[in-house]
């Protein structure tokens, strides 16, 4: 699995990349159909203190790409929520494939 990182209005962070990579590799161990993942980190000015650090993850699999986005007060929480959402989407996709 190939993982690409992009930063918008955020400084690149090795620690953040390592954490995201670890989470995505666990997802890959569960679903070997993942070909590639694109991870986007960006900040947004919001009126709430609980949002603003956004993590988007786009996963390439056979068929349509899957996408998840989360906004929290830190990137770690955003990564966790995005990965959980992708896990749900991949589980649904795998169930559909298994029925045929």
mmCIF file as gemmi writes it, N, C-alpha and C atoms, coordinates in Angstrom:
data_model
loop_
_atom_site.group_PDB
_atom_site.id
_atom_site.type_symbol
_atom_site.label_atom_id
_atom_site.label_alt_id
_atom_site.label_comp_id
_atom_site.label_asym_id
_atom_site.label_entity_id
_atom_site.label_seq_id
_atom_site.pdbx_PDB_ins_code
_atom_site.Cartn_x
_atom_site.Cartn_y
_atom_site.Cartn_z
_atom_site.occupancy
_atom_site.B_iso_or_equiv
_atom_site.pdbx_formal_charge
_atom_site.auth_seq_id
_atom_site.auth_asym_id
_atom_site.pdbx_PDB_model_num
ATOM 1 N N . UNK Axp A 1 ? 0.85 -1.176 0 1 0 ? 1 A 1
ATOM 2 C CA . UNK Axp A 1 ? 0 0 0 1 0 ? 1 A 1
ATOM 3 C C . UNK Axp A 1 ? 0.894 1.236 0 1 0 ? 1 A 1
ATOM 4 N N . UNK Axp A 2 ? 0.558 2.16 -0.847 1 0 ? 2 A 1
ATOM 5 C CA . UNK Axp A 2 ? 1.287 3.417 -0.956 1 0 ? 2 A 1
ATOM 6 C C . UNK Axp A 2 ? 0.519 4.505 -0.197 1 0 ? 2 A 1
ATOM 7 N N . UNK Axp A 3 ? 1.217 5.283 0.645 1 0 ? 3 A 1
ATOM 8 C CA . UNK Axp A 3 ? 0.571 6.339 1.413 1 0 ? 3 A 1
ATOM 9 C C . UNK Axp A 3 ? 1.212 7.681 1.049 1 0 ? 3 A 1
ATOM 10 N N . UNK Axp A 4 ? 0.376 8.642 0.656 1 0 ? 4 A 1
ATOM 11 C CA . UNK Axp A 4 ? 0.835 9.992 0.323 1 0 ? 4 A 1
ATOM 12 C C . UNK Axp A 4 ? 0.262 10.976 1.329 1 0 ? 4 A 1
ATOM 13 N N . UNK Axp A 5 ? 1.087 11.927 1.748 1 0 ? 5 A 1
ATOM 14 C CA . UNK Axp A 5 ? 0.651 12.944 2.707 1 0 ? 5 A 1
ATOM 15 C C . UNK Axp A 5 ? 0.689 14.316 2.053 1 0 ? 5 A 1
ATOM 16 N N . UNK Axp A 6 ? -0.337 15.126 2.32 1 0 ? 6 A 1
ATOM 17 C CA . UNK Axp A 6 ? -0.382 16.508 1.847 1 0 ? 6 A 1
ATOM 18 C C . UNK Axp A 6 ? -0.786 17.401 3.004 1 0 ? 6 A 1
ATOM 19 N N . UNK Axp A 7 ? -0.17 18.575 3.046 1 0 ? 7 A 1
ATOM 20 C CA . UNK Axp A 7 ? -0.438 19.53 4.116 1 0 ? 7 A 1
ATOM 21 C C . UNK Axp A 7 ? -0.913 20.842 3.517 1 0 ? 7 A 1
ATOM 22 N N . UNK Axp A 8 ? -2.003 21.392 4.053 1 0 ? 8 A 1
ATOM 23 C CA . UNK Axp A 8 ? -2.524 22.678 3.627 1 0 ? 8 A 1
ATOM 24 C C . UNK Axp A 8 ? -2.586 23.582 4.858 1 0 ? 8 A 1
ATOM 25 N N . UNK Axp A 9 ? -1.776 24.625 4.878 1 0 ? 9 A 1
ATOM 26 C CA . UNK Axp A 9 ? -1.693 25.566 6.005 1 0 ? 9 A 1
ATOM 27 C C . UNK Axp A 9 ? -1.261 24.878 7.302 1 0 ? 9 A 1
ATOM 28 N N . UNK Axp A 10 ? -0.488 23.792 7.163 1 0 ? 10 A 1
ATOM 29 C CA . UNK Axp A 10 ? 0.011 23.044 8.317 1 0 ? 10 A 1
ATOM 30 C C . UNK Axp A 10 ? 1.457 22.673 8.032 1 0 ? 10 A 1
ATOM 31 N N . UNK Axp A 11 ? 2.305 22.729 9.067 1 0 ? 11 A 1
ATOM 32 C CA . UNK Axp A 11 ? 3.697 22.294 8.899 1 0 ? 11 A 1
ATOM 33 C C . UNK Axp A 11 ? 3.768 20.773 8.877 1 0 ? 11 A 1
ATOM 34 N N . UNK Axp A 12 ? 4.621 20.233 8.022 1 0 ? 12 A 1
ATOM 35 C CA . UNK Axp A 12 ? 4.795 18.787 7.941 1 0 ? 12 A 1
ATOM 36 C C . UNK Axp A 12 ? 5.307 18.244 9.277 1 0 ? 12 A 1
ATOM 37 N N . UNK Axp A 13 ? 4.81 17.081 9.666 1 0 ? 13 A 1
ATOM 38 C CA . UNK Axp A 13 ? 5.184 16.484 10.947 1 0 ? 13 A 1
ATOM 39 C C . UNK Axp A 13 ? 5.463 14.994 10.77 1 0 ? 13 A 1
ATOM 40 N N . UNK Axp A 14 ? 6.673 14.58 11.117 1 0 ? 14 A 1
ATOM 41 C CA . UNK Axp A 14 ? 7.03 13.164 11.032 1 0 ? 14 A 1
ATOM 42 C C . UNK Axp A 14 ? 6.212 12.328 12.016 1 0 ? 14 A 1
ATOM 43 N N . UNK Axp A 15 ? 5.955 12.884 13.198 1 0 ? 15 A 1
ATOM 44 C CA . UNK Axp A 15 ? 5.199 12.163 14.223 1 0 ? 15 A 1
ATOM 45 C C . UNK Axp A 15 ? 3.759 11.922 13.753 1 0 ? 15 A 1
ATOM 46 N N . UNK Axp A 16 ? 3.174 12.932 13.133 1 0 ? 16 A 1
ATOM 47 C CA . UNK Axp A 16 ? 1.814 12.812 12.61 1 0 ? 16 A 1
ATOM 48 C C . UNK Axp A 16 ? 1.746 11.789 11.482 1 0 ? 16 A 1
ATOM 49 N N . UNK Axp A 17 ? 2.734 11.827 10.6 1 0 ? 17 A 1
ATOM 50 C CA . UNK Axp A 17 ? 2.791 10.864 9.49 1 0 ? 17 A 1
ATOM 51 C C . UNK Axp A 17 ? 2.962 9.442 10.018 1 0 ? 17 A 1
ATOM 52 N N . UNK Axp A 18 ? 3.818 9.27 11.027 1 0 ? 18 A 1
ATOM 53 C CA . UNK Axp A 18 ? 4.051 7.936 11.593 1 0 ? 18 A 1
ATOM 54 C C . UNK Axp A 18 ? 2.771 7.388 12.23 1 0 ? 18 A 1
ATOM 55 N N . UNK Axp A 19 ? 2.034 8.263 12.932 1 0 ? 19 A 1
ATOM 56 C CA . UNK Axp A 19 ? 0.795 7.833 13.578 1 0 ? 19 A 1
ATOM 57 C C . UNK Axp A 19 ? -0.249 7.435 12.53 1 0 ? 19 A 1
ATOM 58 N N . UNK Axp A 20 ? -0.41 8.265 11.5 1 0 ? 20 A 1
ATOM 59 C CA . UNK Axp A 20 ? -1.378 7.972 10.446 1 0 ? 20 A 1
ATOM 60 C C . UNK Axp A 20 ? -0.99 6.688 9.705 1 0 ? 20 A 1
ATOM 61 N N . UNK Axp A 21 ? 0.302 6.527 9.446 1 0 ? 21 A 1
ATOM 62 C CA . UNK Axp A 21 ? 0.781 5.34 8.743 1 0 ? 21 A 1
ATOM 63 C C . UNK Axp A 21 ? 0.493 4.08 9.563 1 0 ? 21 A 1
ATOM 64 N N . UNK Axp A 22 ? 0.727 4.151 10.873 1 0 ? 22 A 1
ATOM 65 C CA . UNK Axp A 22 ? 0.467 3.012 11.754 1 0 ? 22 A 1
ATOM 66 C C . UNK Axp A 22 ? -1.011 2.621 11.703 1 0 ? 22 A 1
ATOM 67 N N . UNK Axp A 23 ? -1.896 3.61 11.771 1 0 ? 23 A 1
ATOM 68 C CA . UNK Axp A 23 ? -3.339 3.344 11.734 1 0 ? 23 A 1
ATOM 69 C C . UNK Axp A 23 ? -3.765 2.76 10.389 1 0 ? 23 A 1
ATOM 70 N N . UNK Axp A 24 ? -3.218 3.314 9.301 1 0 ? 24 A 1
ATOM 71 C CA . UNK Axp A 24 ? -3.581 2.829 7.967 1 0 ? 24 A 1
ATOM 72 C C . UNK Axp A 24 ? -3.029 1.432 7.702 1 0 ? 24 A 1
ATOM 73 N N . UNK Axp A 25 ? -1.875 1.12 8.263 1 0 ? 25 A 1
ATOM 74 C CA . UNK Axp A 25 ? -1.323 -0.223 8.089 1 0 ? 25 A 1
ATOM 75 C C . UNK Axp A 25 ? -2.179 -1.267 8.814 1 0 ? 25 A 1
ATOM 76 N N . UNK Axp A 26 ? -2.737 -0.893 9.964 1 0 ? 26 A 1
ATOM 77 C CA . UNK Axp A 26 ? -3.656 -1.807 10.658 1 0 ? 26 A 1
ATOM 78 C C . UNK Axp A 26 ? -4.899 -2.037 9.808 1 0 ? 26 A 1
ATOM 79 N N . UNK Axp A 27 ? -5.365 -0.967 9.163 1 0 ? 27 A 1
ATOM 80 C CA . UNK Axp A 27 ? -6.513 -1.088 8.278 1 0 ? 27 A 1
ATOM 81 C C . UNK Axp A 27 ? -6.174 -1.973 7.078 1 0 ? 27 A 1
ATOM 82 N N . UNK Axp A 28 ? -4.966 -1.834 6.56 1 0 ? 28 A 1
ATOM 83 C CA . UNK Axp A 28 ? -4.522 -2.647 5.421 1 0 ? 28 A 1
ATOM 84 C C . UNK Axp A 28 ? -4.408 -4.125 5.808 1 0 ? 28 A 1
ATOM 85 N N . UNK Axp A 29 ? -3.953 -4.395 7.038 1 0 ? 29 A 1
ATOM 86 C CA . UNK Axp A 29 ? -3.871 -5.781 7.499 1 0 ? 29 A 1
ATOM 87 C C . UNK Axp A 29 ? -5.256 -6.44 7.509 1 0 ? 29 A 1
ATOM 88 N N . UNK Axp A 30 ? -6.263 -5.639 7.799 1 0 ? 30 A 1
ATOM 89 C CA . UNK Axp A 30 ? -7.628 -6.138 7.857 1 0 ? 30 A 1
ATOM 90 C C . UNK Axp A 30 ? -8.259 -6.24 6.463 1 0 ? 30 A 1
ATOM 91 N N . UNK Axp A 31 ? -7.918 -5.29 5.595 1 0 ? 31 A 1
ATOM 92 C CA . UNK Axp A 31 ? -8.481 -5.239 4.238 1 0 ? 31 A 1
ATOM 93 C C . UNK Axp A 31 ? -7.341 -5.116 3.23 1 0 ? 31 A 1
ATOM 94 N N . UNK Axp A 32 ? -6.896 -6.226 2.663 1 0 ? 32 A 1
ATOM 95 C CA . UNK Axp A 32 ? -5.78 -6.205 1.718 1 0 ? 32 A 1
ATOM 96 C C . UNK Axp A 32 ? -6.144 -5.613 0.366 1 0 ? 32 A 1
ATOM 97 N N . UNK Axp A 33 ? -7.413 -5.263 0.162 1 0 ? 33 A 1
ATOM 98 C CA . UNK Axp A 33 ? -7.834 -4.698 -1.124 1 0 ? 33 A 1
ATOM 99 C C . UNK Axp A 33 ? -7.412 -3.236 -1.291 1 0 ? 33 A 1
ATOM 100 N N . UNK Axp A 34 ? -6.874 -2.618 -0.232 1 0 ? 34 A 1
ATOM 101 C CA . UNK Axp A 34 ? -6.45 -1.211 -0.313 1 0 ? 34 A 1
ATOM 102 C C . UNK Axp A 34 ? -5.2 -1.113 -1.18 1 0 ? 34 A 1
ATOM 103 N N . UNK Axp A 35 ? -5.259 -0.238 -2.172 1 0 ? 35 A 1
ATOM 104 C CA . UNK Axp A 35 ? -4.135 -0.044 -3.079 1 0 ? 35 A 1
ATOM 105 C C . UNK Axp A 35 ? -3.29 1.154 -2.643 1 0 ? 35 A 1
ATOM 106 N N . UNK Axp A 36 ? -3.969 2.229 -2.278 1 0 ? 36 A 1
ATOM 107 C CA . UNK Axp A 36 ? -3.268 3.479 -1.985 1 0 ? 36 A 1
ATOM 108 C C . UNK Axp A 36 ? -4.119 4.33 -1.053 1 0 ? 36 A 1
ATOM 109 N N . UNK Axp A 37 ? -3.445 5.15 -0.245 1 0 ? 37 A 1
ATOM 110 C CA . UNK Axp A 37 ? -4.151 6.074 0.638 1 0 ? 37 A 1
ATOM 111 C C . UNK Axp A 37 ? -3.541 7.462 0.502 1 0 ? 37 A 1
ATOM 112 N N . UNK Axp A 38 ? -4.397 8.469 0.403 1 0 ? 38 A 1
ATOM 113 C CA . UNK Axp A 38 ? -3.966 9.865 0.385 1 0 ? 38 A 1
ATOM 114 C C . UNK Axp A 38 ? -4.495 10.518 1.653 1 0 ? 38 A 1
ATOM 115 N N . UNK Axp A 39 ? -3.58 11.101 2.436 1 0 ? 39 A 1
ATOM 116 C CA . UNK Axp A 39 ? -3.947 11.721 3.704 1 0 ? 39 A 1
ATOM 117 C C . UNK Axp A 39 ? -3.71 13.221 3.589 1 0 ? 39 A 1
ATOM 118 N N . UNK Axp A 40 ? -4.734 14 3.891 1 0 ? 40 A 1
ATOM 119 C CA . UNK Axp A 40 ? -4.65 15.456 3.809 1 0 ? 40 A 1
ATOM 120 C C . UNK Axp A 40 ? -4.856 16.052 5.195 1 0 ? 40 A 1
ATOM 121 N N . UNK Axp A 41 ? -3.928 16.898 5.606 1 0 ? 41 A 1
ATOM 122 C CA . UNK Axp A 41 ? -4.057 17.617 6.87 1 0 ? 41 A 1
ATOM 123 C C . UNK Axp A 41 ? -4.244 19.089 6.557 1 0 ? 41 A 1
ATOM 124 N N . UNK Axp A 42 ? -5.259 19.696 7.178 1 0 ? 42 A 1
ATOM 125 C CA . UNK Axp A 42 ? -5.445 21.131 6.985 1 0 ? 42 A 1
ATOM 126 C C . UNK Axp A 42 ? -6.101 21.736 8.209 1 0 ? 42 A 1
ATOM 127 N N . UNK Axp A 43 ? -5.916 23.048 8.349 1 0 ? 43 A 1
ATOM 128 C CA . UNK Axp A 43 ? -6.54 23.761 9.454 1 0 ? 43 A 1
ATOM 129 C C . UNK Axp A 43 ? -7.595 24.691 8.892 1 0 ? 43 A 1
ATOM 130 N N . UNK Axp A 44 ? -8.571 24.993 9.738 1 0 ? 44 A 1
ATOM 131 C CA . UNK Axp A 44 ? -9.664 25.857 9.325 1 0 ? 44 A 1
ATOM 132 C C . UNK Axp A 44 ? -10.053 26.714 10.522 1 0 ? 44 A 1
ATOM 133 N N . UNK Axp A 45 ? -10.287 27.971 10.287 1 0 ? 45 A 1
ATOM 134 C CA . UNK Axp A 45 ? -10.741 28.851 11.361 1 0 ? 45 A 1
ATOM 135 C C . UNK Axp A 45 ? -12.213 28.587 11.613 1 0 ? 45 A 1
ATOM 136 N N . UNK Axp A 46 ? -12.51 28.184 12.836 1 0 ? 46 A 1
ATOM 137 C CA . UNK Axp A 46 ? -13.894 27.912 13.202 1 0 ? 46 A 1
ATOM 138 C C . UNK Axp A 46 ? -14.235 28.645 14.484 1 0 ? 46 A 1
ATOM 139 N N . UNK Axp A 47 ? -15.508 28.797 14.746 1 0 ? 47 A 1
ATOM 140 C CA . UNK Axp A 47 ? -15.938 29.477 15.971 1 0 ? 47 A 1
ATOM 141 C C . UNK Axp A 47 ? -15.873 28.543 17.179 1 0 ? 47 A 1
ATOM 142 N N . UNK Axp A 48 ? -15.771 27.246 16.939 1 0 ? 48 A 1
ATOM 143 C CA . UNK Axp A 48 ? -15.718 26.265 18.024 1 0 ? 48 A 1
ATOM 144 C C . UNK Axp A 48 ? -14.271 25.882 18.328 1 0 ? 48 A 1
ATOM 145 N N . UNK Axp A 49 ? -13.963 25.689 19.608 1 0 ? 49 A 1
ATOM 146 C CA . UNK Axp A 49 ? -12.626 25.239 20.003 1 0 ? 49 A 1
ATOM 147 C C . UNK Axp A 49 ? -12.438 23.743 19.763 1 0 ? 49 A 1
ATOM 148 N N . UNK Axp A 50 ? -13.537 23.024 19.521 1 0 ? 50 A 1
ATOM 149 C CA . UNK Axp A 50 ? -13.47 21.575 19.375 1 0 ? 50 A 1
ATOM 150 C C . UNK Axp A 50 ? -13.263 21.13 17.929 1 0 ? 50 A 1
ATOM 151 N N . UNK Axp A 51 ? -13.168 22.062 16.996 1 0 ? 51 A 1
ATOM 152 C CA . UNK Axp A 51 ? -12.971 21.706 15.595 1 0 ? 51 A 1
ATOM 153 C C . UNK Axp A 51 ? -11.896 22.607 14.994 1 0 ? 51 A 1
ATOM 154 N N . UNK Axp A 52 ? -11.507 22.295 13.779 1 0 ? 52 A 1
ATOM 155 C CA . UNK Axp A 52 ? -10.536 23.141 13.093 1 0 ? 52 A 1
ATOM 156 C C . UNK Axp A 52 ? -9.339 22.384 12.559 1 0 ? 52 A 1
ATOM 157 N N . UNK Axp A 53 ? -8.967 21.278 13.182 1 0 ? 53 A 1
ATOM 158 C CA . UNK Axp A 53 ? -7.871 20.443 12.698 1 0 ? 53 A 1
ATOM 159 C C . UNK Axp A 53 ? -8.5 19.312 11.893 1 0 ? 53 A 1
ATOM 160 N N . UNK Axp A 54 ? -8.365 19.386 10.576 1 0 ? 54 A 1
ATOM 161 C CA . UNK Axp A 54 ? -9.086 18.474 9.69 1 0 ? 54 A 1
ATOM 162 C C . UNK Axp A 54 ? -8.147 17.435 9.097 1 0 ? 54 A 1
ATOM 163 N N . UNK Axp A 55 ? -8.613 16.2 9.101 1 0 ? 55 A 1
ATOM 164 C CA . UNK Axp A 55 ? -7.891 15.101 8.463 1 0 ? 55 A 1
ATOM 165 C C . UNK Axp A 55 ? -8.825 14.449 7.442 1 0 ? 55 A 1
ATOM 166 N N . UNK Axp A 56 ? -8.43 14.48 6.181 1 0 ? 56 A 1
ATOM 167 C CA . UNK Axp A 56 ? -9.161 13.799 5.117 1 0 ? 56 A 1
ATOM 168 C C . UNK Axp A 56 ? -8.332 12.605 4.684 1 0 ? 56 A 1
ATOM 169 N N . UNK Axp A 57 ? -8.968 11.477 4.509 1 0 ? 57 A 1
ATOM 170 C CA . UNK Axp A 57 ? -8.269 10.296 4.006 1 0 ? 57 A 1
ATOM 171 C C . UNK Axp A 57 ? -9.066 9.745 2.83 1 0 ? 57 A 1
ATOM 172 N N . UNK Axp A 58 ? -8.381 9.598 1.71 1 0 ? 58 A 1
ATOM 173 C CA . UNK Axp A 58 ? -8.988 9.018 0.503 1 0 ? 58 A 1
ATOM 174 C C . UNK Axp A 58 ? -8.271 7.7 0.233 1 0 ? 58 A 1
ATOM 175 N N . UNK Axp A 59 ? -9.044 6.627 0.096 1 0 ? 59 A 1
ATOM 176 C CA . UNK Axp A 59 ? -8.477 5.295 -0.084 1 0 ? 59 A 1
ATOM 177 C C . UNK Axp A 59 ? -8.869 4.761 -1.463 1 0 ? 59 A 1
ATOM 178 N N . UNK Axp A 60 ? -7.871 4.301 -2.2 1 0 ? 60 A 1
ATOM 179 C CA . UNK Axp A 60 ? -8.127 3.686 -3.502 1 0 ? 60 A 1
ATOM 180 C C . UNK Axp A 60 ? -8.258 2.183 -3.323 1 0 ? 60 A 1
ATOM 181 N N . UNK Axp A 61 ? -9.385 1.67 -3.749 1 0 ? 61 A 1
ATOM 182 C CA . UNK Axp A 61 ? -9.679 0.242 -3.727 1 0 ? 61 A 1
ATOM 183 C C . UNK Axp A 61 ? -10.29 -0.109 -5.08 1 0 ? 61 A 1
ATOM 184 N N . UNK Axp A 62 ? -10.408 -1.385 -5.401 1 0 ? 62 A 1
ATOM 185 C CA . UNK Axp A 62 ? -11.104 -1.728 -6.647 1 0 ? 62 A 1
ATOM 186 C C . UNK Axp A 62 ? -12.521 -1.15 -6.623 1 0 ? 62 A 1
ATOM 187 N N . UNK Axp A 63 ? -12.886 -0.452 -7.669 1 0 ? 63 A 1
ATOM 188 C CA . UNK Axp A 63 ? -14.179 0.222 -7.705 1 0 ? 63 A 1
ATOM 189 C C . UNK Axp A 63 ? -14.013 1.678 -7.288 1 0 ? 63 A 1
ATOM 190 N N . UNK Axp A 64 ? -15.086 2.303 -6.828 1 0 ? 64 A 1
ATOM 191 C CA . UNK Axp A 64 ? -15.004 3.718 -6.44 1 0 ? 64 A 1
ATOM 192 C C . UNK Axp A 64 ? -14.104 3.937 -5.22 1 0 ? 64 A 1
ATOM 193 N N . UNK Axp A 65 ? -13.457 5.097 -5.188 1 0 ? 65 A 1
ATOM 194 C CA . UNK Axp A 65 ? -12.622 5.446 -4.036 1 0 ? 65 A 1
ATOM 195 C C . UNK Axp A 65 ? -13.491 5.699 -2.819 1 0 ? 65 A 1
ATOM 196 N N . UNK Axp A 66 ? -12.908 5.462 -1.655 1 0 ? 66 A 1
ATOM 197 C CA . UNK Axp A 66 ? -13.591 5.734 -0.394 1 0 ? 66 A 1
ATOM 198 C C . UNK Axp A 66 ? -12.963 6.965 0.24 1 0 ? 66 A 1
ATOM 199 N N . UNK Axp A 67 ? -13.779 7.748 0.949 1 0 ? 67 A 1
ATOM 200 C CA . UNK Axp A 67 ? -13.306 9.008 1.507 1 0 ? 67 A 1
ATOM 201 C C . UNK Axp A 67 ? -13.894 9.204 2.896 1 0 ? 67 A 1
ATOM 202 N N . UNK Axp A 68 ? -13.061 9.721 3.801 1 0 ? 68 A 1
ATOM 203 C CA . UNK Axp A 68 ? -13.536 10.052 5.145 1 0 ? 68 A 1
ATOM 204 C C . UNK Axp A 68 ? -12.894 11.361 5.579 1 0 ? 68 A 1
ATOM 205 N N . UNK Axp A 69 ? -13.66 12.166 6.305 1 0 ? 69 A 1
ATOM 206 C CA . UNK Axp A 69 ? -13.162 13.455 6.791 1 0 ? 69 A 1
ATOM 207 C C . UNK Axp A 69 ? -13.61 13.645 8.228 1 0 ? 69 A 1
ATOM 208 N N . UNK Axp A 70 ? -12.708 14.207 9.043 1 0 ? 70 A 1
ATOM 209 C CA . UNK Axp A 70 ? -13.038 14.48 10.437 1 0 ? 70 A 1
ATOM 210 C C . UNK Axp A 70 ? -12.379 15.782 10.861 1 0 ? 70 A 1
ATOM 211 N N . UNK Axp A 71 ? -13.052 16.524 11.731 1 0 ? 71 A 1
ATOM 212 C CA . UNK Axp A 71 ? -12.529 17.786 12.243 1 0 ? 71 A 1
ATOM 213 C C . UNK Axp A 71 ? -12.644 17.786 13.765 1 0 ? 71 A 1
ATOM 214 N N . UNK Axp A 72 ? -11.514 17.913 14.441 1 0 ? 72 A 1
ATOM 215 C CA . UNK Axp A 72 ? -11.467 17.944 15.903 1 0 ? 72 A 1
ATOM 216 C C . UNK Axp A 72 ? -10.495 19.03 16.351 1 0 ? 72 A 1
ATOM 217 N N . UNK Axp A 73 ? -10.237 19.075 17.657 1 0 ? 73 A 1
ATOM 218 C CA . UNK Axp A 73 ? -9.31 20.08 18.183 1 0 ? 73 A 1
ATOM 219 C C . UNK Axp A 73 ? -7.854 19.665 18.037 1 0 ? 73 A 1
ATOM 220 N N . UNK Axp A 74 ? -7.59 18.399 17.65 1 0 ? 74 A 1
ATOM 221 C CA . UNK Axp A 74 ? -6.224 17.954 17.359 1 0 ? 74 A 1
ATOM 222 C C . UNK Axp A 74 ? -6.252 16.926 16.23 1 0 ? 74 A 1
ATOM 223 N N . UNK Axp A 75 ? -5.112 16.765 15.579 1 0 ? 75 A 1
ATOM 224 C CA . UNK Axp A 75 ? -5.051 15.884 14.419 1 0 ? 75 A 1
ATOM 225 C C . UNK Axp A 75 ? -5.167 14.406 14.784 1 0 ? 75 A 1
ATOM 226 N N . UNK Axp A 76 ? -4.706 14.029 15.976 1 0 ? 76 A 1
ATOM 227 C CA . UNK Axp A 76 ? -4.769 12.625 16.392 1 0 ? 76 A 1
ATOM 228 C C . UNK Axp A 76 ? -6.227 12.159 16.441 1 0 ? 76 A 1
ATOM 229 N N . UNK Axp A 77 ? -7.095 12.955 17.045 1 0 ? 77 A 1
ATOM 230 C CA . UNK Axp A 77 ? -8.518 12.611 17.108 1 0 ? 77 A 1
ATOM 231 C C . UNK Axp A 77 ? -9.142 12.58 15.718 1 0 ? 77 A 1
ATOM 232 N N . UNK Axp A 78 ? -8.721 13.504 14.869 1 0 ? 78 A 1
ATOM 233 C CA . UNK Axp A 78 ? -9.235 13.545 13.498 1 0 ? 78 A 1
ATOM 234 C C . UNK Axp A 78 ? -8.817 12.305 12.718 1 0 ? 78 A 1
ATOM 235 N N . UNK Axp A 79 ? -7.562 11.88 12.891 1 0 ? 79 A 1
ATOM 236 C CA . UNK Axp A 79 ? -7.082 10.664 12.225 1 0 ? 79 A 1
ATOM 237 C C . UNK Axp A 79 ? -7.888 9.463 12.706 1 0 ? 79 A 1
ATOM 238 N N . UNK Axp A 80 ? -8.065 9.357 14.028 1 0 ? 80 A 1
ATOM 239 C CA . UNK Axp A 80 ? -8.799 8.216 14.59 1 0 ? 80 A 1
ATOM 240 C C . UNK Axp A 80 ? -10.215 8.126 14.03 1 0 ? 80 A 1
ATOM 241 N N . UNK Axp A 81 ? -10.917 9.251 13.982 1 0 ? 81 A 1
ATOM 242 C CA . UNK Axp A 81 ? -12.292 9.234 13.486 1 0 ? 81 A 1
ATOM 243 C C . UNK Axp A 81 ? -12.343 8.898 11.995 1 0 ? 81 A 1
ATOM 244 N N . UNK Axp A 82 ? -11.415 9.45 11.216 1 0 ? 82 A 1
ATOM 245 C CA . UNK Axp A 82 ? -11.378 9.153 9.779 1 0 ? 82 A 1
ATOM 246 C C . UNK Axp A 82 ? -11.114 7.674 9.527 1 0 ? 82 A 1
ATOM 247 N N . UNK Axp A 83 ? -10.19 7.093 10.282 1 0 ? 83 A 1
ATOM 248 C CA . UNK Axp A 83 ? -9.87 5.671 10.112 1 0 ? 83 A 1
ATOM 249 C C . UNK Axp A 83 ? -11.065 4.8 10.519 1 0 ? 83 A 1
ATOM 250 N N . UNK Axp A 84 ? -11.776 5.18 11.592 1 0 ? 84 A 1
ATOM 251 C CA . UNK Axp A 84 ? -12.964 4.423 11.999 1 0 ? 84 A 1
ATOM 252 C C . UNK Axp A 84 ? -14.028 4.457 10.903 1 0 ? 84 A 1
ATOM 253 N N . UNK Axp A 85 ? -14.22 5.631 10.307 1 0 ? 85 A 1
ATOM 254 C CA . UNK Axp A 85 ? -15.204 5.766 9.23 1 0 ? 85 A 1
ATOM 255 C C . UNK Axp A 85 ? -14.804 4.907 8.027 1 0 ? 85 A 1
ATOM 256 N N . UNK Axp A 86 ? -13.526 4.918 7.679 1 0 ? 86 A 1
ATOM 257 C CA . UNK Axp A 86 ? -13.058 4.079 6.568 1 0 ? 86 A 1
ATOM 258 C C . UNK Axp A 86 ? -13.227 2.597 6.883 1 0 ? 86 A 1
ATOM 259 N N . UNK Axp A 87 ? -13.008 2.223 8.125 1 0 ? 87 A 1
ATOM 260 C CA . UNK Axp A 87 ? -13.196 0.832 8.539 1 0 ? 87 A 1
ATOM 261 C C . UNK Axp A 87 ? -14.643 0.415 8.288 1 0 ? 87 A 1
ATOM 262 N N . UNK Axp A 88 ? -15.602 1.284 8.657 1 0 ? 88 A 1
ATOM 263 C CA . UNK Axp A 88 ? -17.015 0.983 8.418 1 0 ? 88 A 1
ATOM 264 C C . UNK Axp A 88 ? -17.296 0.844 6.918 1 0 ? 88 A 1
ATOM 265 N N . UNK Axp A 89 ? -16.758 1.771 6.13 1 0 ? 89 A 1
ATOM 266 C CA . UNK Axp A 89 ? -16.997 1.736 4.687 1 0 ? 89 A 1
ATOM 267 C C . UNK Axp A 89 ? -16.378 0.488 4.052 1 0 ? 89 A 1
ATOM 268 N N . UNK Axp A 90 ? -15.162 0.147 4.471 1 0 ? 90 A 1
ATOM 269 C CA . UNK Axp A 90 ? -14.492 -1.03 3.917 1 0 ? 90 A 1
ATOM 270 C C . UNK Axp A 90 ? -15.201 -2.322 4.323 1 0 ? 90 A 1
ATOM 271 N N . UNK Axp A 91 ? -15.729 -2.364 5.535 1 0 ? 91 A 1
ATOM 272 C CA . UNK Axp A 91 ? -16.479 -3.535 5.985 1 0 ? 91 A 1
ATOM 273 C C . UNK Axp A 91 ? -17.718 -3.732 5.113 1 0 ? 91 A 1
ATOM 274 N N . UNK Axp A 92 ? -18.428 -2.633 4.833 1 0 ? 92 A 1
ATOM 275 C CA . UNK Axp A 92 ? -19.604 -2.709 3.962 1 0 ? 92 A 1
ATOM 276 C C . UNK Axp A 92 ? -19.217 -3.189 2.566 1 0 ? 92 A 1
ATOM 277 N N . UNK Axp A 93 ? -18.128 -2.638 2.04 1 0 ? 93 A 1
ATOM 278 C CA . UNK Axp A 93 ? -17.671 -3 0.697 1 0 ? 93 A 1
ATOM 279 C C . UNK Axp A 93 ? -17.284 -4.48 0.65 1 0 ? 93 A 1
ATOM 280 N N . UNK Axp A 94 ? -16.595 -4.945 1.681 1 0 ? 94 A 1
ATOM 281 C CA . UNK Axp A 94 ? -16.165 -6.341 1.725 1 0 ? 94 A 1
ATOM 282 C C . UNK Axp A 94 ? -17.37 -7.283 1.794 1 0 ? 94 A 1
ATOM 283 N N . UNK Axp A 95 ? -18.403 -6.894 2.56 1 0 ? 95 A 1
ATOM 284 C CA . UNK Axp A 95 ? -19.612 -7.709 2.65 1 0 ? 95 A 1
ATOM 285 C C . UNK Axp A 95 ? -20.307 -7.8 1.303 1 0 ? 95 A 1
ATOM 286 N N . UNK Axp A 96 ? -20.346 -6.694 0.567 1 0 ? 96 A 1
ATOM 287 C CA . UNK Axp A 96 ? -20.956 -6.702 -0.768 1 0 ? 96 A 1
ATOM 288 C C . UNK Axp A 96 ? -20.191 -7.615 -1.709 1 0 ? 96 A 1
ATOM 289 N N . UNK Axp A 97 ? -18.849 -7.563 -1.631 1 0 ? 97 A 1
ATOM 290 C CA . UNK Axp A 97 ? -18.034 -8.401 -2.5 1 0 ? 97 A 1
ATOM 291 C C . UNK Axp A 97 ? -18.192 -9.874 -2.139 1 0 ? 97 A 1
ATOM 292 N N . UNK Axp A 98 ? -18.357 -10.171 -0.877 1 0 ? 98 A 1
ATOM 293 C CA . UNK Axp A 98 ? -18.437 -11.564 -0.419 1 0 ? 98 A 1
ATOM 294 C C . UNK Axp A 98 ? -19.748 -12.231 -0.867 1 0 ? 98 A 1
ATOM 295 N N . UNK Axp A 99 ? -20.791 -11.444 -1.121 1 0 ? 99 A 1
ATOM 296 C CA . UNK Axp A 99 ? -22.082 -12.031 -1.492 1 0 ? 99 A 1
ATOM 297 C C . UNK Axp A 99 ? -22.111 -12.503 -2.932 1 0 ? 99 A 1
ATOM 298 N N . UNK Axp A 100 ? -21.168 -12.099 -3.75 1 0 ? 100 A 1
ATOM 299 C CA . UNK Axp A 100 ? -21.192 -12.476 -5.165 1 0 ? 100 A 1
ATOM 300 C C . UNK Axp A 100 ? -20.352 -13.697 -5.446 1 0 ? 100 A 1
